[in-house]
Amino acid sequence: MAIVSALDYPPLQEDVIDRATGKMTRPWTLFNQTIVQNITQILNTPAAVVAATVASAGGGGLRETFRGLHLRTSPDADVAARRVTLVHADAITLDDGITVEDWDNLSADITLAGAGGLDIGAEAASVWYEIYAIRQSSDGAKNLLLHRAKDHFLDEEYTTGEDNTYEVRRAASVLQVGQGFSVDTEGPLAFIDVKLSKIGAPTGRLWFTVESDASGVPSNVILATSDKLDMSLLTTTTRWIRVIFRAAAVVTAGTVYHLVAQGDNVVDGANNARIAIDATAAAYAKGTGSQDISGTWTAQAGTDWLFKVYVTRNEIAVRMPGDYNQYAKVGYVYNTGPGDFRAFVALDREVSVPATALGGVVATAPELLDLNAHAPPCPVLLRLLANHTGGISIGYASGVPDGHGGLGTPSVATFVSVSVGNNMPFDRSGVPTEAQAYYVWTSSQTANQFVNGWRW
């Protein structure tokens, strides 16, 4: 179908009419004929095709959006553990900007391959799957497709033997400290967990770099730089804090790299940030701690940071089956095991799940909780419930990256528990967070946390 445009027609000028005869000349006759033909074509064209044609000509500009979406694990109990169903969508805007209306009763089964199933590979357990609405532009055929989502794999960790600290910028002769590591999985280094604290009242920022190796110590060649943390928000007791690399370095299996802690605080032995280390029985086999002493990196044999390194896997594009050539991601589903989807219902981007326990927390300062199995690998507005094991108490939750700072950060939500065991919602619509984790703490008692949904 052609797009009607005023630019397609000759302008109305005085010489369009023959002054001698008073009759219209041929250009105006053709103009009228063309208008009639195009109006007739539009009137005889289905509305959905008209909308799609306008979108393809540059209308709107939106991609992979939707409205009136109702998506869920199958309403049929006998197949709900392996099948997702798009009950209805008023309209879905696909990857090429074309908006198509009226999607109804489409399903994808994890045990099947291709359209209506999994795009490539075998079913995997304990991973997230993306759900795509797909379409053939040639004939308008619609379907659903499952695609394994990226995951942030905990590749390296050393978490035991904490008995000392490295202090960042404690003296002019020791401005940086490092930790060597090597991964088993190639991919982007998405984020790290580091056990951090402060001494005194430092002001300034703390950040981390990933650097290449130079004979067992950092090379000073920076491959990636993390978000910058506010040192003043650290606590005086060590806590796990998740640190994100926005432009991630791609790390290669078997190659030695180094995490380097850096800061811009005033050099001060009494006011600085500290990294928890094992200084007596360090047993991490793929690297060691190091210090930049007066401009020269020196390996500190027998010392290791307490740290975790997460590598992103499976960050590949959806594989379209057959003649399907249009798509839009419309949701996520978690596969706990072979053919065992976790139940959900999604209305547009608002997702509800059965309340899932995350465990009890007794910390009075923000404690990091992992959400790998409870929220998809994208930024979410996390919906939580909580209760306390005894007495009246107040609980708090806050998001990554800055929620480790507690009440002074923008993502904090609060709940008040007035009786034992009764789940209470938090005081806001959700906790904004990313990197599949969040922080929680309590004024007293044990806070039991439950996830019951999210918005993505």
N, C-alpha and C positions, 0 to 999 in steps of 0.2 A: 504494500500500500504506500502511495506517495504522500509526503507531508505537504499540505497546502500552505503556500507562503505568498504574501503580497509581492514579494520580490520576483516571483515567477511570471508576473503579468506586466504588460506595457503600461506606462503611466498615462493618465488621462490628460491629453493636451488638446489645444484648440484645433489643431490640424487633423484630429481624429475624425471630425465631421467635414464632409465636402461642402463648402459654402455655396458652390454653384447649384448643386442638386438638393442640398439639405439632407442627404442620406449619410448613414454611418459608413465609414470605410472598413476594409477587411480586418485590421487589427482589433477594432472594438468588437466585431462579430466573433472573432476567435476568442477574445477575452470572455464573452458571455458563454460561449460553448464550453470553454474550459472550466468555468465556475460550475456550470450545471453538471458536467461530468464528475468533478471532484466531490460536490455535495452529494450526488447520487451514490458515489462510492463510499463516502463516510457513512451515510444513512444505512447502507447495506452491510456494513462491517461490524462484527461483534464488538461490544464496548471494551472487552479485555484486550482485544488485538489493537484497538485504537490506542489504549493506554500504553501497551507495550511498544508500539511504534513511536509514540511521542517520547517515551523514555529513551529509546535507542537513538533518537535524534538529539539527545542531550538534555532532556527534561529532568529536573530534580537533582540528579547527581548522587543520590544515596545508593549505597551498596549493602547487600546482606542485612536488611532490616525487615521487620514484619509487624503486623498488627492483628489483633484478635486471635492470637495463637493459643491453642490448647493442645499441649504435648504431654505424654505421660508414658510410664510403663504400661503395657497392654492392659486394658480393662478385663480381658479374658484371663481368669486366674490360672488356667492350665498352661498358658504360655508367657505369663507376665515376667517370669524370671529370665527370659531370653529375648523378649521382643519389646520394642518401643512403638508407640502409635501416635501419629499426628491426627488427632480427632478432627480438628478444623483449624484453618487460618483464613481470616478475611482476605488478607493479601500478603504476599511475600515479594520483596524486592531482591532480585538475584544479583549475582556477582557482576553482571554486565550492565546493571542499572535498570533492567526491564522489570516492571511490576506486574505480577500475575495474581489474579484474584481466585478465591474459592478453591482451597485445598482441603480435601476431605478423606478421612478414613484410609490413611496410608501407613504402612508398617515396615519395620526393618528388624530382621531376626539375626542374632549374632552367630547362629549356626549355619547360616546361608552365605553364599558368596555373590558379589555383584549387587545390582539394583535390588533393593529390598533386603539387603544383607550387609556384609562387611566388604569394604573396598579391596583390601589386599591383606595378605598375611593370615596367620592363624589366631584364633581367639586367645587372649592373654588374661590372666587373673590379676586382681589388685591394681587395675589401671582404669583411667577414665577414657571414655569414648565420646567423640564429637558426633552429633547427629546433624545430618545435612538433608535439606529438601532439595531434590534435583529435578531437572526438567530437560526434555528434548525440544529444542527450538523448532525442529523440522515439523513435528506433528503435535506438540503440546503435551506429550505423555509426561506424567508426574510420578515420583516415587520418593522413598527415603533411602538413606545410605549411612552406614556407620563407618567411622574412621578413628583409629586409635589416636588419642590426643598425646601431645608431648607430656613428658613427666620429668620431674626434677629428682634425679636419682642420687641418693646419699652414697657417694663413691668412696670417700675417705673420711675417717674420723679417728680422733684420739681423745678420750673422755675420762681417763682415770688418772689417779696419782697426783691430784692437785695439791701442791705444798708450797708454792711460791708464786711470784709474779715478775713479769717484765714491766718496767715503767717507761712510758713513752715521753721522750724529751725531759728526762729527769735531770740531765746535766748536759752541758755544751758538748761533752765528749761522747754522749750516747743519745743521738737524736732519733734513730730509727731502730726497730727490732723486726726480725723476720722468722719465718718458719718454712722449711722445705717440705715439699710433698710431691707425689706422683700419682696419677689416676690410672684406673684400669679401663675406663670408658672414655672414648673420644667424644667431644662435644663442647658447647658453650658452657663456661663456668657461670652459672646463673646467680648464685649467692652462697654465702658462708654463714655458719654459726660460730661465734667466738665468745668465750666466757670472759666478761669484762667487769671492771669496777673502777672506782676512783679513790684517790687519797686526797684529803683536803678539799679545797673548793676551786678546782681548775675552771678556767673559761677558755673557750676556743673550740675548735673542731678536731675530730678524730676520723681518719679514713684509712682505707686499705687499698693497696695496689697488688696486682698479680705481676710478677716479674720473672724473666727467664733466669736460668742458672749460669753461674760462672764458678766452676770448680767447687761446688758445694755451698755457695753463698749467693745472695741476690746479685744480679748483674747491673742494677740501676736502669735496666731497659724495661720501661713500663708497658705492659700489654693490656691492662685494664685498670680502671679506677672506680672505686665504690662510691655510694652515697656518703655524704659527710655527716657524722653524728655530732650532736651537741654534748661535749664532755660534761657540762654542768648537770645534765639529766641522768648521768650514771649514778649508781648507788655505791655505798662503801662496802657492800658485800658482792662477791662475784655472781653474775647471772649470765645465762645464755642470751645473746642478742643476734638477731638475723640481720645480715648486712648484704645489700643488693648491689650487683654490678649491672648498670643499665646498658652499657655497651660491653657485652661479655667477651672475654678472651676465649677462643677455641683452644682447648687443651688436648694434647695428644697422649694416648696411652703410653706409659713407660718413660715419658720425658719428665725430668725434674723441673719443677717451678717453685716459686717462693711467694708466700703471702708476706707483705711488708706493712707494718703499722706506722702511720705518719700522722703528724698533728701540726697545728699552727698556734698552740698555746705558748705562753711564756715559759721558757725553760726554768723548771722549778722542781727540786727534789721533794718538796712537801705538798705540791698541788699538781697532779697529773692523772692521766688515765693509766690503768693497769690491765695486763693480760695474764690470765691464770696459766701457770705452767707446771709441769712435773719436772722438778730439778734434781731428783734423787734416783728414780728408777725408770726414767723415760724409756719407752719401748717401741715408739713409732719407728718402723724400719725403713721408710722411704725418704726420710729427710730429717733435719735437726733444726733446733733453734739457732738464731744468729743475732749479732748486734753490730751496728755501725759504730765503731769506736774511732772517734777522731777522723772520720772520713774513710775508714777502711773496714770493710765487712769482715767479721771474724766468726767462724762457726763456734757454737757453744755446745760442745759434745756432752751428751748426757742430759740435755734439756729439750723439752717439746712443749709447744702450746697445747692447750685443750681447744680443739677446733673440729669443725665438720665442713666438708666440701661437697657441694651439690652440682652435678653435671646434667644438663638438659639432654634428654634422649628423644628420639622419634619425632623430631621437629621437621616433618615432611608434609608436602601438600596432599590433599585428598586426591585419590585416583578415580577419575570418572569412568563408569562402565559404559560399554557399547556406544550408542549414539547420544548419550546424555552429555550436554555441553553447557549447562547452566546450573548454578548451585547457590545455596545460602546456608550458613550454619545457623541452626535454630535451637540448639541445646546441647546438654551433656548428660551422660549416664555413667554411673560407676559400676564396674563389674567386679564383685567381690571374689568370684571364683568361676569355674566353667559353667556357663549358662546360669548365672546367679546375679542378675541386675538388682541394684538397690532401688526399691520403689520410689517413685517421685511423681509429682504432678506440677506442670509448669503452665502458668497463664502469662503469656508474653515472656518477659525475662524474670518473673517472680517464681521461684522454685520452692516447693514444699516437700519435705521428706519426713519420715517417721523420726521422732526425737532419738538421736544417737548419742550415747554417753561418751564423753571425752576423758572421764576420770575426775578425781578430786584434787583440789589445789589448796594448800594451806599457806602459801606465800603471802606476806604482807607488802611485797614489792612486785612489780610486773614479772610474771614468769611466762616463758615462751612455750606455747602449745602447738604441736604440729597438726596440720589439717590435711595432709596428703590424701587421706581416705575419706575426707568429709566435705571438701570444697574443691571445685575444678581448678585447673592450672591457669587462672586468669584473675584479675582483680574482681572482688565481690563485695557486696554489702551483706555481711554475715548475720543471720538471725539466730539468736541464742536464747536458751532457757537455763535457769540455775536454781539450786537450792543449797541450804546449809545443813550440816549434820546436827546442829544444836544451837539454840538460842537465837536471838535477834542479831543480824549481822548485815553488813553492806558489802557487796561484791562489785568488782569493776572489770571491764574488758576494754582493750584498745588494739588498734591495728598495727601491722607492719607497714612502713618502716620505722615510724617515729613513736609508736606506742610504748616503747620501753621507758619513755620519759614520764609515764603515769598521768596524773590528773592535768598536767599542763599541756597536753597534746590534744589535737582536734578530734581524734577518733574515739574518745572515751565514752563508754556507756556504763550505766549503773543499774543494779538491782538491789532491792531490800528484801531480805528473807525474815519473816516474822514467825514462822513455825517450821518445825523439823520436817524435811522431806517433801514439802510442797513446792513444785516448780513455779518459778516466777519469771515473767519476761523482763528483758532489759528495758530501760526507759526511753529508748529511741528505736527507730525502725530497723536499725542494724549497725554493725560495726564495720566501717570501711577498712579493708585489708587486702594484702596481696602476698605473693610468694608462699601461699598455702600455709600460713601460720598466723597466730595472734597472741596477744599477751593477756593474762588474767591475774588478779590478786584480790585479796579480801581483807576486811578490817579485823576479822577474827573467825574462828571456826574453820571448817573445811568446806570449800565451795565446790559443789558437783556441777559440772558443765555439760550441756546438751546442745547439739546443733539440730535445728529443725527447719532450716531452709537458708536460702541466699538469693540475692539478685545479682545478675551478671551483666 
